[in-house]
Amino acid sequence: MFSIWHAKVGILFIFMFLLFGCKQEQDANGTASGSICRGEYTVKDSNGLVRQRFNEYNSSLGCLTDPVPLTQWEKSSNQRFDKKISCTPQADLPSMHLKASGNYYSYRNSRIFMELNSSTGEAKRLIIGEMPDGRLSFNRQVFCYYLRTDVETEPTNPFDYGKLLHLDLELSASSDLLSPQELYNYQVNGNDILLHKLDDNSEIDWTFCPTGTPIGFCDYLRNGNEFYFPPDPSAAVQSQLRSAAILIRSELNMTKISTQEFNSIWDSSINSGVEVGTSGYLSAGGKWKFLVNSIWDEPFFVGRAVRNYMRRDPLQPFMPDLAWASSMQFPYICYSSSKEITFADGSKGKIYGTTCYNNGAYSFISD
């Protein structure tokens, strides 16, 4: 009985020695309470795509690891790769790198950058913003683009839509959760490309000004109450405000830059800025100080038909009817209007048509 008791004590002593000895060794090597843990880290696949993100942190039990959600850019990049999205070469324009320049809405200038790769039909776009605290923020996108010139005669409301540039953002890799497609007319003018988004401006009047527009635009409407408008502005002021609003919505002019300049701003923004769709962006307020890009506001079914036309789907051989499409000059603002006329008997009436505003002058075309 005595020997059995001593044996148990000996075993217990050995166990405690090993336990505390092990604990001391862990503390000395920094793997327990005084540990230095990895922090946030990622796991990439063989293609360099981030597939998992973790956060390793210190606790009284040593380093613990929790999973962290992927960013929107990482998730959408994986989805684009997994779905095997491929683009089509676009021969109508050579490959180029572009920077927003010379816009009426000057906040866009030097804040939107785009790469068009004609050999693959793939594009990259970087949109640079500013956080409320002044820090640089950005949204990056990789997507297919399509070029097509309207040479067909549409069976309904035939119209010459000219040269079209379609950004197929629906299947893009993007920092932003919402990335709908965009459609522009384009003109090449030397080193400049003039883009005009085909927005539906039929219901835009002089009271419209995009939310968050900085001082210097739509200033006549500013009095601290966004739901109040100055009473009865003159017709000239109304037309000026409406034209400005449409330019802010639709104009995007760009100029060619070098590959080196594009790659430099792309890399530096990613390395030093706060990316949309990340936890850092949300913790910093989750908004930009000013919005520099807007959504093409086409009805969904019209947008789907446009997408099929631009992708040369044989079931959509002509452009769908965009009754509100404006003239292709830049900037050239057209909208539905009416004109008062006097008949031969002296009575008055109205005729309806389209009014276009260009370089300070109006022209009217009856329906």
Contacts in CASP RR format, 6 or more apart in sequence:
PFRMAT RR
TARGET T0000
AUTHOR 0000-0000-0000
METHOD contacts of the structure
MODEL  1
MFSIWHAKVGILFIFMFLLFGCKQEQDANGTASGSICRGEYTVKDSNGLV
RQRFNEYNSSLGCLTDPVPLTQWEKSSNQRFDKKISCTPQADLPSMHLKA
SGNYYSYRNSRIFMELNSSTGEAKRLIIGEMPDGRLSFNRQVFCYYLRTD
VETEPTNPFDYGKLLHLDLELSASSDLLSPQELYNYQVNGNDILLHKLDD
NSEIDWTFCPTGTPIGFCDYLRNGNEFYFPPDPSAAVQSQLRSAAILIRS
ELNMTKISTQEFNSIWDSSINSGVEVGTSGYLSAGGKWKFLVNSIWDEPF
FVGRAVRNYMRRDPLQPFMPDLAWASSMQFPYICYSSSKEITFADGSKGK
IYGTTCYNNGAYSFISD
23 32 0 8 1.000
26 32 0 8 1.000
26 62 0 8 1.000
27 33 0 8 1.000
27 34 0 8 1.000
30 36 0 8 1.000
31 62 0 8 1.000
31 63 0 8 1.000
32 61 0 8 1.000
32 62 0 8 1.000
33 58 0 8 1.000
33 60 0 8 1.000
33 62 0 8 1.000
34 58 0 8 1.000
34 62 0 8 1.000
35 58 0 8 1.000
35 62 0 8 1.000
35 63 0 8 1.000
36 58 0 8 1.000
37 56 0 8 1.000
37 57 0 8 1.000
37 58 0 8 1.000
37 62 0 8 1.000
37 63 0 8 1.000
38 56 0 8 1.000
38 63 0 8 1.000
39 55 0 8 1.000
39 56 0 8 1.000
39 57 0 8 1.000
40 53 0 8 1.000
40 54 0 8 1.000
40 55 0 8 1.000
40 56 0 8 1.000
40 68 0 8 1.000
41 53 0 8 1.000
41 54 0 8 1.000
41 55 0 8 1.000
41 56 0 8 1.000
42 50 0 8 1.000
42 52 0 8 1.000
42 53 0 8 1.000
42 54 0 8 1.000
43 50 0 8 1.000
43 51 0 8 1.000
43 52 0 8 1.000
43 53 0 8 1.000
43 54 0 8 1.000
44 50 0 8 1.000
44 51 0 8 1.000
45 51 0 8 1.000
47 81 0 8 1.000
49 74 0 8 1.000
49 77 0 8 1.000
49 78 0 8 1.000
49 81 0 8 1.000
50 70 0 8 1.000
50 74 0 8 1.000
50 77 0 8 1.000
50 78 0 8 1.000
51 78 0 8 1.000
52 67 0 8 1.000
52 70 0 8 1.000
53 67 0 8 1.000
53 68 0 8 1.000
53 69 0 8 1.000
53 70 0 8 1.000
53 71 0 8 1.000
53 74 0 8 1.000
54 65 0 8 1.000
54 66 0 8 1.000
54 67 0 8 1.000
54 68 0 8 1.000
55 65 0 8 1.000
55 66 0 8 1.000
55 68 0 8 1.000
56 63 0 8 1.000
56 64 0 8 1.000
56 65 0 8 1.000
57 63 0 8 1.000
57 64 0 8 1.000
57 65 0 8 1.000
57 66 0 8 1.000
58 64 0 8 1.000
68 279 0 8 1.000
70 78 0 8 1.000
71 175 0 8 1.000
71 275 0 8 1.000
71 277 0 8 1.000
71 278 0 8 1.000
71 279 0 8 1.000
72 174 0 8 1.000
72 175 0 8 1.000
72 176 0 8 1.000
72 177 0 8 1.000
72 276 0 8 1.000
72 277 0 8 1.000
72 278 0 8 1.000
73 140 0 8 1.000
73 173 0 8 1.000
73 174 0 8 1.000
73 175 0 8 1.000
73 275 0 8 1.000
73 277 0 8 1.000
73 278 0 8 1.000
76 172 0 8 1.000
76 173 0 8 1.000
76 174 0 8 1.000
76 179 0 8 1.000
77 142 0 8 1.000
77 173 0 8 1.000
79 173 0 8 1.000
80 142 0 8 1.000
80 171 0 8 1.000
80 172 0 8 1.000
80 173 0 8 1.000
83 171 0 8 1.000
85 144 0 8 1.000
85 171 0 8 1.000
87 120 0 8 1.000
87 121 0 8 1.000
87 122 0 8 1.000
87 144 0 8 1.000
87 145 0 8 1.000
88 121 0 8 1.000
88 144 0 8 1.000
88 146 0 8 1.000
88 311 0 8 1.000
89 118 0 8 1.000
89 119 0 8 1.000
89 120 0 8 1.000
89 121 0 8 1.000
90 116 0 8 1.000
90 118 0 8 1.000
90 121 0 8 1.000
90 145 0 8 1.000
90 146 0 8 1.000
90 147 0 8 1.000
91 118 0 8 1.000
92 147 0 8 1.000
92 148 0 8 1.000
92 149 0 8 1.000
92 163 0 8 1.000
93 116 0 8 1.000
93 118 0 8 1.000
93 147 0 8 1.000
93 188 0 8 1.000
94 118 0 8 1.000
95 115 0 8 1.000
95 116 0 8 1.000
95 117 0 8 1.000
95 118 0 8 1.000
95 119 0 8 1.000
96 115 0 8 1.000
96 116 0 8 1.000
96 193 0 8 1.000
96 256 0 8 1.000
97 113 0 8 1.000
97 114 0 8 1.000
97 115 0 8 1.000
97 116 0 8 1.000
97 256 0 8 1.000
97 257 0 8 1.000
97 258 0 8 1.000
97 259 0 8 1.000
97 261 0 8 1.000
97 262 0 8 1.000
98 113 0 8 1.000
98 114 0 8 1.000
98 115 0 8 1.000
98 116 0 8 1.000
98 193 0 8 1.000
98 254 0 8 1.000
98 255 0 8 1.000
98 256 0 8 1.000
98 257 0 8 1.000
99 110 0 8 1.000
99 112 0 8 1.000
99 113 0 8 1.000
99 254 0 8 1.000
99 255 0 8 1.000
99 257 0 8 1.000
99 261 0 8 1.000
99 262 0 8 1.000
100 108 0 8 1.000
100 109 0 8 1.000
100 110 0 8 1.000
100 111 0 8 1.000
100 112 0 8 1.000
100 113 0 8 1.000
100 252 0 8 1.000
100 253 0 8 1.000
100 254 0 8 1.000
101 109 0 8 1.000
101 110 0 8 1.000
101 192 0 8 1.000
101 253 0 8 1.000
101 254 0 8 1.000
101 255 0 8 1.000
102 109 0 8 1.000
102 253 0 8 1.000
102 255 0 8 1.000
103 109 0 8 1.000
103 251 0 8 1.000
103 252 0 8 1.000
103 253 0 8 1.000
104 244 0 8 1.000
104 247 0 8 1.000
104 248 0 8 1.000
104 251 0 8 1.000
104 331 0 8 1.000
105 217 0 8 1.000
105 247 0 8 1.000
105 248 0 8 1.000
105 251 0 8 1.000
105 292 0 8 1.000
107 214 0 8 1.000
107 290 0 8 1.000
107 292 0 8 1.000
108 252 0 8 1.000
108 292 0 8 1.000
108 293 0 8 1.000
110 128 0 8 1.000
111 127 0 8 1.000
111 128 0 8 1.000
111 129 0 8 1.000
111 292 0 8 1.000
112 125 0 8 1.000
112 126 0 8 1.000
112 127 0 8 1.000
112 128 0 8 1.000
112 252 0 8 1.000
112 254 0 8 1.000
112 292 0 8 1.000
112 293 0 8 1.000
113 125 0 8 1.000
113 126 0 8 1.000
113 128 0 8 1.000
113 257 0 8 1.000
113 262 0 8 1.000
113 265 0 8 1.000
113 266 0 8 1.000
114 123 0 8 1.000
114 124 0 8 1.000
114 125 0 8 1.000
114 126 0 8 1.000
114 254 0 8 1.000
115 123 0 8 1.000
115 124 0 8 1.000
115 125 0 8 1.000
115 262 0 8 1.000
116 123 0 8 1.000
116 145 0 8 1.000
117 123 0 8 1.000
121 144 0 8 1.000
121 145 0 8 1.000
122 142 0 8 1.000
122 143 0 8 1.000
122 144 0 8 1.000
122 145 0 8 1.000
123 141 0 8 1.000
123 142 0 8 1.000
123 143 0 8 1.000
123 144 0 8 1.000
123 145 0 8 1.000
123 167 0 8 1.000
124 140 0 8 1.000
124 141 0 8 1.000
124 142 0 8 1.000
124 266 0 8 1.000
125 140 0 8 1.000
125 141 0 8 1.000
125 143 0 8 1.000
125 167 0 8 1.000
126 138 0 8 1.000
126 139 0 8 1.000
126 140 0 8 1.000
126 141 0 8 1.000
126 265 0 8 1.000
126 266 0 8 1.000
126 269 0 8 1.000
127 138 0 8 1.000
127 139 0 8 1.000
127 140 0 8 1.000
127 141 0 8 1.000
127 292 0 8 1.000
127 293 0 8 1.000
128 136 0 8 1.000
128 137 0 8 1.000
128 138 0 8 1.000
128 265 0 8 1.000
128 269 0 8 1.000
128 292 0 8 1.000
129 136 0 8 1.000
129 137 0 8 1.000
129 138 0 8 1.000
129 139 0 8 1.000
129 288 0 8 1.000
129 289 0 8 1.000
129 290 0 8 1.000
129 292 0 8 1.000
130 136 0 8 1.000
130 137 0 8 1.000
130 288 0 8 1.000
130 289 0 8 1.000
130 290 0 8 1.000
131 137 0 8 1.000
131 274 0 8 1.000
131 281 0 8 1.000
131 284 0 8 1.000
131 285 0 8 1.000
131 286 0 8 1.000
131 287 0 8 1.000
131 288 0 8 1.000
131 289 0 8 1.000
132 284 0 8 1.000
132 285 0 8 1.000
132 287 0 8 1.000
132 289 0 8 1.000
133 284 0 8 1.000
134 289 0 8 1.000
135 273 0 8 1.000
135 274 0 8 1.000
135 284 0 8 1.000
136 269 0 8 1.000
136 272 0 8 1.000
136 273 0 8 1.000
136 274 0 8 1.000
137 273 0 8 1.000
137 274 0 8 1.000
137 275 0 8 1.000
137 276 0 8 1.000
137 281 0 8 1.000
137 284 0 8 1.000
137 288 0 8 1.000
138 175 0 8 1.000
138 269 0 8 1.000
138 270 0 8 1.000
138 273 0 8 1.000
138 274 0 8 1.000
138 275 0 8 1.000
138 276 0 8 1.000
139 174 0 8 1.000
139 175 0 8 1.000
139 176 0 8 1.000
139 275 0 8 1.000
139 276 0 8 1.000
140 174 0 8 1.000
140 175 0 8 1.000
140 266 0 8 1.000
140 269 0 8 1.000
140 270 0 8 1.000
140 275 0 8 1.000
141 169 0 8 1.000
141 172 0 8 1.000
141 173 0 8 1.000
141 174 0 8 1.000
141 175 0 8 1.000
141 176 0 8 1.000
141 179 0 8 1.000
142 172 0 8 1.000
142 173 0 8 1.000
142 174 0 8 1.000
143 167 0 8 1.000
143 168 0 8 1.000
143 169 0 8 1.000
143 171 0 8 1.000
143 172 0 8 1.000
143 173 0 8 1.000
143 174 0 8 1.000
143 179 0 8 1.000
144 168 0 8 1.000
144 171 0 8 1.000
145 165 0 8 1.000
145 166 0 8 1.000
145 167 0 8 1.000
145 168 0 8 1.000
146 165 0 8 1.000
146 166 0 8 1.000
146 168 0 8 1.000
146 310 0 8 1.000
146 311 0 8 1.000
147 163 0 8 1.000
147 164 0 8 1.000
147 165 0 8 1.000
147 166 0 8 1.000
148 163 0 8 1.000
148 164 0 8 1.000
148 166 0 8 1.000
148 309 0 8 1.000
148 310 0 8 1.000
148 312 0 8 1.000
149 162 0 8 1.000
149 163 0 8 1.000
149 164 0 8 1.000
150 159 0 8 1.000
150 160 0 8 1.000
150 161 0 8 1.000
150 162 0 8 1.000
150 163 0 8 1.000
150 164 0 8 1.000
150 319 0 8 1.000
152 317 0 8 1.000
152 318 0 8 1.000
152 319 0 8 1.000
153 318 0 8 1.000
154 318 0 8 1.000
154 319 0 8 1.000
154 320 0 8 1.000
154 321 0 8 1.000
155 318 0 8 1.000
156 321 0 8 1.000
157 321 0 8 1.000
157 323 0 8 1.000
159 319 0 8 1.000
159 321 0 8 1.000
159 322 0 8 1.000
159 325 0 8 1.000
160 328 0 8 1.000
161 185 0 8 1.000
161 198 0 8 1.000
161 319 0 8 1.000
161 322 0 8 1.000
161 325 0 8 1.000
161 328 0 8 1.000
162 185 0 8 1.000
162 328 0 8 1.000
163 185 0 8 1.000
163 186 0 8 1.000
163 187 0 8 1.000
164 183 0 8 1.000
164 184 0 8 1.000
164 185 0 8 1.000
164 186 0 8 1.000
164 310 0 8 1.000
164 319 0 8 1.000
165 183 0 8 1.000
165 184 0 8 1.000
165 185 0 8 1.000
165 186 0 8 1.000
165 195 0 8 1.000
166 181 0 8 1.000
166 182 0 8 1.000
166 183 0 8 1.000
166 184 0 8 1.000
166 306 0 8 1.000
166 307 0 8 1.000
166 310 0 8 1.000
167 181 0 8 1.000
167 182 0 8 1.000
167 183 0 8 1.000
167 184 0 8 1.000
168 181 0 8 1.000
168 307 0 8 1.000
168 310 0 8 1.000
168 311 0 8 1.000
169 179 0 8 1.000
169 180 0 8 1.000
169 181 0 8 1.000
169 182 0 8 1.000
170 179 0 8 1.000
170 180 0 8 1.000
170 181 0 8 1.000
170 307 0 8 1.000
172 179 0 8 1.000
175 275 0 8 1.000
175 276 0 8 1.000
175 277 0 8 1.000
175 278 0 8 1.000
176 276 0 8 1.000
176 277 0 8 1.000
177 277 0 8 1.000
178 295 0 8 1.000
180 295 0 8 1.000
180 296 0 8 1.000
181 296 0 8 1.000
181 303 0 8 1.000
181 306 0 8 1.000
181 307 0 8 1.000
182 197 0 8 1.000
182 295 0 8 1.000
182 296 0 8 1.000
183 197 0 8 1.000
183 198 0 8 1.000
183 296 0 8 1.000
183 298 0 8 1.000
183 303 0 8 1.000
183 306 0 8 1.000
183 310 0 8 1.000
184 195 0 8 1.000
184 196 0 8 1.000
184 197 0 8 1.000
184 198 0 8 1.000
184 252 0 8 1.000
185 195 0 8 1.000
185 196 0 8 1.000
185 198 0 8 1.000
185 328 0 8 1.000
186 193 0 8 1.000
186 194 0 8 1.000
186 195 0 8 1.000
186 196 0 8 1.000
187 193 0 8 1.000
187 194 0 8 1.000
187 328 0 8 1.000
187 330 0 8 1.000
188 194 0 8 1.000
191 255 0 8 1.000
191 256 0 8 1.000
192 253 0 8 1.000
192 254 0 8 1.000
192 255 0 8 1.000
192 256 0 8 1.000
193 253 0 8 1.000
193 254 0 8 1.000
193 255 0 8 1.000
193 256 0 8 1.000
194 253 0 8 1.000
194 330 0 8 1.000
195 251 0 8 1.000
195 252 0 8 1.000
195 253 0 8 1.000
195 254 0 8 1.000
196 250 0 8 1.000
196 251 0 8 1.000
196 252 0 8 1.000
196 326 0 8 1.000
196 328 0 8 1.000
196 330 0 8 1.000
196 331 0 8 1.000
196 332 0 8 1.000
197 249 0 8 1.000
197 250 0 8 1.000
197 251 0 8 1.000
197 252 0 8 1.000
197 294 0 8 1.000
197 296 0 8 1.000
198 250 0 8 1.000
198 296 0 8 1.000
198 298 0 8 1.000
198 322 0 8 1.000
198 325 0 8 1.000
198 326 0 8 1.000
199 246 0 8 1.000
199 249 0 8 1.000
199 250 0 8 1.000
199 296 0 8 1.000
199 297 0 8 1.000
199 298 0 8 1.000
200 297 0 8 1.000
200 298 0 8 1.000
200 324 0 8 1.000
201 246 0 8 1.000
201 249 0 8 1.000
201 250 0 8 1.000
201 324 0 8 1.000
201 326 0 8 1.000
201 333 0 8 1.000
201 335 0 8 1.000
202 324 0 8 1.000
202 335 0 8 1.000
202 336 0 8 1.000
204 242 0 8 1.000
204 245 0 8 1.000
204 246 0 8 1.000
204 249 0 8 1.000
204 335 0 8 1.000
205 238 0 8 1.000
205 242 0 8 1.000
206 233 0 8 1.000
206 237 0 8 1.000
206 238 0 8 1.000
206 239 0 8 1.000
206 241 0 8 1.000
206 242 0 8 1.000
206 245 0 8 1.000
207 221 0 8 1.000
207 229 0 8 1.000
207 241 0 8 1.000
208 241 0 8 1.000
208 242 0 8 1.000
208 245 0 8 1.000
209 217 0 8 1.000
209 218 0 8 1.000
209 221 0 8 1.000
209 241 0 8 1.000
209 244 0 8 1.000
209 245 0 8 1.000
209 248 0 8 1.000
210 245 0 8 1.000
210 248 0 8 1.000
210 249 0 8 1.000
210 291 0 8 1.000
210 294 0 8 1.000
211 291 0 8 1.000
212 290 0 8 1.000
212 291 0 8 1.000
213 248 0 8 1.000
213 290 0 8 1.000
214 290 0 8 1.000
215 222 0 8 1.000
217 244 0 8 1.000
217 248 0 8 1.000
218 241 0 8 1.000
218 244 0 8 1.000
218 245 0 8 1.000
220 230 0 8 1.000
220 233 0 8 1.000
220 237 0 8 1.000
220 241 0 8 1.000
221 229 0 8 1.000
221 230 0 8 1.000
221 241 0 8 1.000
223 230 0 8 1.000
233 241 0 8 1.000
239 357 0 8 1.000
239 362 0 8 1.000
242 333 0 8 1.000
242 335 0 8 1.000
243 331 0 8 1.000
243 333 0 8 1.000
243 357 0 8 1.000
246 333 0 8 1.000
247 331 0 8 1.000
247 333 0 8 1.000
249 294 0 8 1.000
251 330 0 8 1.000
251 331 0 8 1.000
253 330 0 8 1.000
274 280 0 8 1.000
274 281 0 8 1.000
274 284 0 8 1.000
275 281 0 8 1.000
298 306 0 8 1.000
298 322 0 8 1.000
302 320 0 8 1.000
302 322 0 8 1.000
303 320 0 8 1.000
305 316 0 8 1.000
305 320 0 8 1.000
306 319 0 8 1.000
306 320 0 8 1.000
308 315 0 8 1.000
308 316 0 8 1.000
309 316 0 8 1.000
309 317 0 8 1.000
309 318 0 8 1.000
309 319 0 8 1.000
309 320 0 8 1.000
324 335 0 8 1.000
324 336 0 8 1.000
326 332 0 8 1.000
326 333 0 8 1.000
326 334 0 8 1.000
326 335 0 8 1.000
326 356 0 8 1.000
327 334 0 8 1.000
327 356 0 8 1.000
327 358 0 8 1.000
329 358 0 8 1.000
331 358 0 8 1.000
332 356 0 8 1.000
332 357 0 8 1.000
332 358 0 8 1.000
333 356 0 8 1.000
333 357 0 8 1.000
333 358 0 8 1.000
334 354 0 8 1.000
334 355 0 8 1.000
334 356 0 8 1.000
334 357 0 8 1.000
335 354 0 8 1.000
335 355 0 8 1.000
336 352 0 8 1.000
336 353 0 8 1.000
336 354 0 8 1.000
336 355 0 8 1.000
337 352 0 8 1.000
337 353 0 8 1.000
337 354 0 8 1.000
337 355 0 8 1.000
337 364 0 8 1.000
338 350 0 8 1.000
338 351 0 8 1.000
338 352 0 8 1.000
338 353 0 8 1.000
339 350 0 8 1.000
339 351 0 8 1.000
339 352 0 8 1.000
339 353 0 8 1.000
339 364 0 8 1.000
339 366 0 8 1.000
340 348 0 8 1.000
340 349 0 8 1.000
340 350 0 8 1.000
341 348 0 8 1.000
341 349 0 8 1.000
341 350 0 8 1.000
341 351 0 8 1.000
342 348 0 8 1.000
342 349 0 8 1.000
343 349 0 8 1.000
351 366 0 8 1.000
351 367 0 8 1.000
352 366 0 8 1.000
352 367 0 8 1.000
353 364 0 8 1.000
353 365 0 8 1.000
353 366 0 8 1.000
353 367 0 8 1.000
354 364 0 8 1.000
354 365 0 8 1.000
354 367 0 8 1.000
355 362 0 8 1.000
355 363 0 8 1.000
355 364 0 8 1.000
356 362 0 8 1.000
356 363 0 8 1.000
356 365 0 8 1.000
END
